[in-house]
Amino acid sequence: MKRRTFVLISLAALGLVLVSFFIMGFSRLALPYRTARMLAAPTMGLGALLTAVAMVQSLLSVTGIRPLEAEE
């Protein structure tokens, strides 16, 4: 994996988690808590998945199994 791809995955994960909090917060203004959680769950789940992918990639890079490739 290239460094740029790793950074983009990390930023996308952070963005999705933030969007999830915004969705939940603004939907709580008009909807019950349970419904707000259900609306925010897909983006939070995808953000968690991308975070796990970035974590596994960073562990592989640190151990030297699959180092990050430099940009050319």
N, C-alpha and C positions, 0 to 999 in steps of 0.2 A: 504494500500500500504506500502511496506517495504521501509526503508530509502534508501537501495541500488538501488531499482527500481526508486525511485524519482531522485536520483543523476544521474543514467544512462539516464533517460528521459531528464534531464536538459542538460547534456553533449551532447546528440544526437541533441537536438535543437540547441545548440551553434554550433556544427559541421556542421549541415545542412545549417545554415545561412552563415557560413564562406565559405562553398563549393559553395553556391549560388553566393556569391560575386566573388569568383575565376572564376566560369563559366562565369559570365557576363563580368568580366574584360578581360579574355583571348579570349572570343569569339568576343569582340569588336575589337580585332586586325584585324580580317578578315571579320567580318560580320557587317551589319548595326545595329544601336542601338536597333531598334524594334525587330529584330531577336534575338539579345543577351538577351533582356528582356524576350522573349518568352522561350528561352532555360533555363534561370535561374528561371523562375516562379515556376515550380513544387517543386524544392528543397526549395525555399523560403516559399512557401505555407505550405509544410510539417513541416518546422522549426517553422513557426508561429503557426501551430496547436499544435505541441508538447509544445511550450511555453505556450499556453493557457491552456493545460492540466496540466502542472506543476503549473501554477498560481492558477488554481481552487483547485488543491490538497493542495497547501500551504495555501490558504485561509481556506479551510476546516480543516486543521490541526491547524492553529492558533486559530480559533474559538472553537475548541474542538469537532466539529461535527464528524470528522473522523481522529483521530490522526495517525501519522506515527508509524508503528510497528517497534520495535527494532529488530536487527539481533540476531539470536540465534546460 
